[in-house]
Amino acid sequence: MRKQYPPTFKAKIVLDLLKEEKSLQEAAAHYDVHINQLRQWRQRALDELPGLFSREQQVSQAEV
């Protein structure tokens, strides 16, 4: 059976990874999550960040 992680747990880990205070290996050991999973979560967060701000900007402009 696959492990499932709540979104808040994933967000916490990704924020930790983006701080770059720990290596991926250290974070994987600390959180007991496979390193490839951490890479995927970090990449997804980085890919979706620009869209987060562009959608917010579009909504703000539509309200004006």
C-alpha positions in Angstrom: 0.0 0.0 0.0 1.3 3.4 -0.9 1.8 6.1 1.7 -0.3 9.2 1.3 0.7 12.5 2.7 -1.6 15.5 3.5 -1.0 18.7 1.5 0.1 20.6 4.6 2.8 18.0 5.2 4.0 18.3 1.6 4.0 22.1 1.8 6.0 22.1 5.0 8.6 19.9 3.4 8.8 21.8 0.2 9.3 25.1 2.1 12.1 23.4 4.0 13.7 22.2 0.8 13.5 25.7 -0.8 15.4 27.2 2.2 18.2 24.9 1.2 19.4 24.4 4.8 19.3 20.6 4.4 20.3 18.5 1.4 17.7 16.3 -0.2 19.3 13.3 1.4 19.0 14.8 4.9 15.4 15.9 4.3 14.5 12.5 3.0 16.0 10.8 6.1 14.4 13.4 8.5 10.9 13.2 7.1 11.1 9.5 6.1 10.1 10.2 2.5 11.9 8.9 -0.6 14.3 11.3 -2.2 12.6 11.0 -5.6 9.3 12.0 -4.1 10.9 15.1 -2.6 12.3 16.0 -6.0 8.9 15.7 -7.5 7.2 17.8 -4.9 9.8 20.5 -5.1 9.7 20.6 -8.9 5.9 20.8 -8.9 6.0 23.7 -6.5 8.5 25.5 -8.5 6.6 24.9 -11.8 3.3 26.1 -10.3 4.5 29.2 -8.4 4.4 31.6 -11.4 0.9 30.5 -12.2 -0.2 31.2 -8.7 0.8 34.8 -9.0 -0.5 35.3 -12.5 -4.0 34.0 -11.6 -4.1 36.2 -8.6 -3.2 39.2 -10.8 -5.9 38.3 -13.3 -8.5 38.1 -10.6 -7.4 41.5 -9.2 -7.6 43.1 -12.6 -11.0 41.6 -13.3 -12.4 43.2 -10.1 -11.3 46.7 -11.1 
